[in-house]
Amino acid sequence: MLDIENGLMIVLSIALFAAKGFALVDCVARPSAKFTYIETLPKQTWLIILVLAILAHLVDGFNPLGLLSLIGTVAAFVYLAQVRGSDAR
């Protein structure tokens, strides 16, 4: 049973790390004018937040339930919903 839990935690950790990485790559590729247009935080602020999210994931030792990692995950999902999600409008 412990092996299943460990396996699920590893899969969850990799998936959340990938989501944070995807958000960061999307932020780098997105033009700065888009951030002004949708009235969100500036691109530079999002870049700092997303880099810190990835670093927090690494500092927590790939523990997806660590406090810093959870804060970074929320930040990445907010970015994806707010900025990337605005493409659907």
N, C-alpha and C positions, 0 to 999 in steps of 0.2 A: 504494500500500500504506500509506503514511503517513497518508493521509486516512481510511482505514478504522480504523487504530489510534486516531487522534484522535477519530473519531466514537464508537468504542466506549468510550473513556475519558470522553467527555462524557456518554454515556448512563449509564455506571456511576456517575459522580460524581453525576448528578442523582438516580438511583435510591437511592443510599446517603444522600444528603441528605434525600430524601423519607422514607426509613425513619427517620432520626433525628428529623425533624420530626413524623412520625406517633407515635413513641414519646413525644416531649415533650407533644404534644396529649393523648395517652391518659393520661399521668401527671397532667396538670393536671385532667382530667375525672374521674379515679378518686378515690373517697373515701379519706381517710387511714386509716380503719378497715380497709380492704382490705389495706393494707400490714402492719398489725399481725397480721391474721388469717392471712396466709400466711407470717409470720415472715421478712420480708425487710428490707432497709434502709428507714428511714422515708421518707415521701413527699418531705420537704424535701431529703433527701440525693439521692434520684433526680432531683429537679428540677435541682439544682445540677450533677449529673453530665451530664444530658442537655443542659442549656444549654451547658456547657463542650464537649460533643461537637459541637454545632452550630457554636459559635465556632471550634473547632479546624478544622472542615471549611472554614470561611471563611478562616481564617488560612493554611491550607495552599494557598489559591488554587484550591479545588475539585479538588485533586489527590487522588483516592481512594486512592492508594498512599503518601501522605505518612504519616509516623509518627504524628503527632497525629490525623490523620483516621482512621487504622486503629484506634487506641486508642478513639476516639469511636464508631466503627462497632461494635466489639466490645461496648462498654458499652451501646449502644442495643439490640443483639441480645440481650444478657443480660437487659436489662429486659423486652424483648418476650417472651422465653422464660419468664422467671421470674414476672413479674407478670401480664402479659396471658395467658400460657399457663396460668396457674392457673385461668382461667375454664373451661377444658375439664374440670377435675376435678369 
